[in-house]
């Protein structure tokens, strides 16, 4: 027997396939001038309500659409359709997260040039979505006041994969004795400098600041396009 | 589905990607893979123990059956503006320079999920 184990260097990203697809999507979004925002959160954080409000309010002056990932049901898409914006469901079955290829498939038949904003709602899960780039420009991580202030400390990875944090259900803050300073401090501990919005999709409190921010980011990215 | 089951699902799909990648390399180079060396960042979103178990499952009925997964865990490193250097952090719950305490979100290491090497047994090329 003469076979000796030998080490050969490979250096390949395990999620290369996803990264390649995500990069292609990002380029497609850039060329079409659509600003793409993805949402990650635990189940029950109020993501769908938040997105419904976002779509309804933005629709007044912008062209918006959404893709919604869900394990099994189409309930979210039905709820979001009330905003009158185009909404497509991505049923992931047993898969706990969205992947770039699923986004790519779901977008078939949509003319991205006709959009200002595209929202991608990930499956409710604070673990798995963190590893998968979807080609989005901005990733929002949502936590609701009912989940407790220490959520960021339990899921530092997802906070590090996101760009902006949104604290939702602020209308319930008093009832559940939510400690904003503590929650904000925990977000800053795991992601120093992270921009945080606090709002209530239900009462509308804080929605304007957040929507102004999105519009500003859309304008900035279009300005950058013109300059380039 | 519980959060725990979801995590295992997640690691299984990652493990299958690793096996696929190793299999491609082994076929391309005409070699038998006996181990896969992986760099796993602390912020990769993947749990080492779950991945090891999933890897064994993913190897079943493939040319990689019986291969080992050797994981090198990479801690988070940030760039510290005060030290002007790469530094470890206090903990993943506290992204501050472990040396001087300056907060930093400038992660320079810790998101890796990368196959770095394959341990191989070469096939006898005279038989090919």
Interface residues (C-beta under 8 A of the other chain):
Chain A: X3 X4 X5 X6 X7 X8 X9 X10 X11 X12 X13 X14 X15 X16 X17 X71 X94 X95 X96 X97 X125 X127 X128 X130 X131 X153 X156 X157 X158 X160 X161 X188 X189 X190 X191 X192 X193 X194
Chain B: X1 X3 X6 X7 X9 X10 X13 X14 X17 X18 X21 X25 X29 X31 X34 X35 X37 X38 X43 X44 X45 X46 X92 X93 X94 X95 X96 X103 X104 X105 X107 X111 X113 X114 X115 X116 X117 X118 X119 X120 X121 X122
